[in-house]
C-alpha cells in the first residue's frame, strides 16, 4: 500500500510538471523570439518582416523600364564576396558604418573598399538610435567613422536608417514632432559636414506612426523605402517617387536586395550630386 500511494504521488507530480511545460511547448521559445538584441547588431530592415510582413515573391516588379540592382550589408555578412555579387548583376552597395555614437562596423573596411574595388558605386549608412544622443551628434559620429562623401562618381551620399527600434519602444520614446526634429537635426548636420543631403531609409508604416507622416523631407532627401512585396506600395508623405527600394531581405545572394529606380547612369548621377 505505501508503494502504491507513492506511485500515485510520483505520477501526479509528473503530470503537474507536464501541464506547466505544455504551454511553453505549444507557444515556442517566446523569450528567445522577443529577446532584445545586442547593441550594435541592428541592421537595415530588421523590423520590416516583423512589423510589415513579407508580401509576395521578391523581384516581381517593374516600376521603371530599368532598375539597377544593389545590396546593403552590415557586420552580419562578415567578409563579403564582392566579385560574386558583381557577377550576379549587383552594381551598387550600401555598407553599415555606425550605430548611435557607440558602434562601428568591424567589417566596414572590407565591405566598403571591397565593393568599390570590384567596380560598384557604394555608400555607407548609419542606424539611428534617437533615444541615445542627438541627431547632430550621431551625424558627426557617422561622418567621422566612414559616413563621408566625395564627388568622385563612385560614392553615394550617406544614408540615415530610421526605423523600428530593436532595443525598446518603437518610436524611441519620441513624440511625432520630436522625431521629426531629431531627423532634421541629423540631416542638417550631415549636409553641413559633407555638402550633401543624406538619403533617408524608412518604411511607410513606421514613418506614419512615428513622424505623423511628415512631408517636409521629400524635396531634399532621396527616399530609400523598405517594403518586402511585389509592389512598392504607398510611399511616405512628401516623396512623389522612391530613389531606392529594399524589396527583400532574402535575396539569392548576400545581404538585403534593392532596386534603384533607374539605370546605372542614375546611380552615378546620385553619386555625383
C-alpha positions in Angstrom: 0.0 0.0 0.0 2.7 2.6 0.8 4.3 1.7 -2.6 1.0 2.2 -4.4 0.4 5.6 -2.7 4.0 6.7 -3.6 3.5 5.7 -7.2 0.3 7.8 -7.5 2.1 10.7 -5.9 5.0 10.5 -8.4 2.7 10.1 -11.3 0.6 13.1 -10.2 3.8 15.2 -9.8 4.9 14.2 -13.3 1.5 15.2 -14.8 1.6 18.5 -13.0 5.0 19.3 -14.3 3.9 18.3 -17.8 0.9 20.7 -17.5 3.3 23.5 -16.7 5.6 22.8 -19.6 2.8 22.3 -22.2 2.0 25.9 -22.8 5.7 26.6 -23.4 6.0 23.7 -25.8 2.9 24.9 -27.7 3.9 28.5 -27.9 7.6 28.0 -28.7 10.5 29.8 -27.2 8.9 33.2 -26.6 11.7 34.6 -24.6 14.2 33.9 -27.4 11.8 35.4 -30.1 11.3 38.5 -28.1 14.8 38.9 -26.8 16.4 42.3 -27.1 19.4 42.1 -29.4 22.8 43.2 -28.5 23.5 46.9 -29.0 25.2 47.5 -32.4 23.6 44.5 -34.0 20.8 46.4 -35.7 20.7 46.5 -39.5 18.5 47.8 -42.3 15.1 46.2 -42.4 15.4 44.1 -39.3 11.9 45.2 -38.3 10.2 45.1 -41.7 9.1 41.5 -41.7 8.2 41.6 -38.1 6.0 44.7 -38.4 5.0 44.9 -42.1 5.2 41.3 -43.1 6.6 39.6 -46.2 4.2 40.0 -49.1 4.6 38.1 -52.3 7.7 36.9 -54.1 10.6 39.3 -54.3 11.6 40.9 -57.5 8.3 40.7 -59.4 8.0 44.4 -60.3 8.8 46.9 -63.0 8.2 50.4 -61.8 10.7 51.8 -64.4 11.8 50.1 -67.6 15.2 49.8 -66.0 16.0 49.0 -62.4 19.6 48.7 -61.1 20.3 46.0 -58.6 22.0 46.8 -55.3 22.7 45.3 -51.9 23.1 46.6 -48.3 25.3 44.8 -45.8 26.4 45.0 -42.2 28.6 43.0 -39.9 26.1 40.2 -40.1 27.5 39.4 -43.6 31.2 39.4 -42.5 33.7 39.4 -45.3 31.6 39.7 -48.5 32.5 38.0 -51.8 32.1 41.2 -53.8 33.2 39.7 -57.1 30.4 37.1 -56.8 27.8 39.9 -56.3 29.2 41.8 -59.2 29.0 38.8 -61.4 25.3 38.3 -60.4 24.5 41.8 -61.6 24.8 43.9 -58.5 26.1 47.4 -59.3 25.8 49.4 -56.1 26.0 48.8 -52.4 25.5 50.4 -49.0 27.5 49.4 -46.0 26.6 49.9 -42.4 29.2 52.2 -40.9 27.9 53.2 -37.5 25.0 53.0 -35.0 24.2 55.6 -32.3 27.5 57.0 -31.1 28.7 53.7 -29.7 29.2 51.2 -32.5 31.4 50.9 -35.6 31.0 48.0 -38.1 34.1 45.9 -37.6 33.9 44.6 -41.2 33.5 48.1 -42.7 36.9 48.4 -44.4 36.5 45.0 -46.2 32.9 45.8 -47.2 33.3 49.4 -48.2 36.6 49.1 -50.0 35.8 45.7 -51.4 32.6 46.9 -53.2 34.5 49.8 -54.6 37.4 47.7 -55.8 35.2 45.4 -58.0 33.6 48.4 -59.7 30.5 49.2 -57.6 29.2 52.6 -56.7 29.0 52.4 -52.9 27.9 54.4 -49.9 27.5 53.9 -46.1 24.6 54.1 -43.7 24.0 54.9 -40.1 21.5 53.1 -37.9 19.8 55.8 -35.9 19.0 55.5 -32.2 17.2 58.7 -31.4 16.9 57.8 -27.7 20.6 57.8 -27.0 22.1 61.0 -28.4 21.1 64.0 -30.6 20.8 63.8 -34.3 23.8 66.2 -34.8 26.0 64.0 -32.5 25.1 60.9 -34.5 25.7 62.7 -37.8 29.2 63.7 -36.6 29.9 60.2 -35.4 28.8 58.8 -38.7 30.9 61.2 -40.8 33.9 60.7 -38.6 33.7 56.9 -39.0 33.1 56.2 -42.7 30.0 58.2 -43.4 31.6 60.9 -45.6 31.0 61.7 -49.2 33.2 62.9 -52.1 32.3 63.9 -55.6 34.2 61.0 -57.3 31.3 59.4 -59.1 31.6 56.3 -57.1 30.5 57.4 -53.6 26.8 57.7 -52.8 25.6 60.2 -50.1 25.3 58.7 -46.6 22.0 57.1 -45.6 20.1 57.6 -42.4 18.4 54.3 -41.4 15.5 55.4 -39.3 13.0 52.5 -38.5 11.7 50.3 -35.7 13.7 50.3 -32.5 15.0 46.8 -32.0 16.0 47.7 -28.4 12.8 49.1 -27.0 9.9 51.4 -27.7 9.0 51.6 -31.5 9.5 55.4 -31.7 12.4 55.5 -29.3 10.2 57.4 -26.7 9.8 60.4 -29.1 6.7 62.2 -29.9 6.0 62.6 -33.6 7.2 66.2 -33.6 10.2 65.2 -31.5 11.1 62.5 -34.0 10.9 65.0 -36.9 13.1 67.4 -35.0 15.7 64.6 -34.4 15.8 63.7 -38.0 16.1 67.3 -39.1 19.0 67.7 -36.6 20.7 64.7 -38.2 20.2 65.7 -41.9 21.1 69.3 -41.3 24.3 68.4 -39.6 25.2 65.8 -42.3 24.7 68.4 -45.0 26.8 70.9 -43.1 29.7 68.4 -42.8 29.6 66.9 -46.3 27.7 69.3 -48.6 25.1 66.6 -49.4 21.6 65.8 -48.3 21.6 62.3 -46.9 19.3 59.6 -48.2 16.5 58.6 -45.7 15.8 54.9 -45.4 12.5 54.0 -43.8 9.2 52.1 -44.1 5.9 53.9 -44.7 4.1 52.3 -41.8 6.9 53.3 -39.3 7.0 56.8 -40.8 3.3 57.3 -40.4 3.4 56.1 -36.8 6.5 57.8 -35.6 6.6 61.1 -37.6 2.8 61.5 -38.2 3.6 61.0 -41.9 5.6 64.2 -42.0 6.1 65.5 -45.6 8.9 68.0 -45.2 11.9 66.0 -46.3 10.6 64.9 -49.7 12.0 67.9 -51.5 15.6 67.5 -50.3 16.4 63.9 -49.2 16.3 60.9 -51.6 13.9 58.2 -50.3 15.0 54.6 -49.8 11.8 52.8 -48.9 11.6 49.3 -47.4 8.7 47.1 -48.4 9.1 43.3 -48.9 6.4 42.7 -51.5 5.9 42.6 -55.3 4.9 46.2 -55.4 6.4 49.2 -53.6 3.0 50.3 -52.3 2.3 53.6 -50.6 5.2 56.0 -50.1 5.7 58.2 -47.1 4.2 61.7 -47.4 6.2 64.2 -49.4 8.0 61.9 -51.7 6.4 61.6 -55.2 8.7 58.7 -56.1 11.4 56.5 -54.5 15.1 56.5 -55.3 15.8 53.1 -53.9 13.5 50.2 -52.8 14.6 47.5 -50.5 12.3 44.7 -51.8 13.6 41.6 -49.9 15.8 40.5 -47.1 16.2 37.0 -48.6 17.7 37.6 -52.0 19.6 34.9 -54.0 22.9 36.4 -52.8 24.3 38.1 -49.7 22.6 40.9 -47.8 19.3 42.7 -48.4 18.4 43.3 -52.1 17.3 46.6 -53.5 16.2 48.2 -56.8 17.5 51.6 -57.8 14.8 53.5 -59.7 16.6 53.9 -63.0 19.6 52.7 -64.9 23.2 52.9 -63.9 23.6 56.4 -65.1 21.0 57.5 -62.5 23.1 55.8 -59.8 26.1 57.7 -61.0 24.1 60.9 -61.0 23.2 60.5 -57.3 26.9 59.8 -56.5 28.0 62.9 -58.3 25.5 65.1 -56.5 
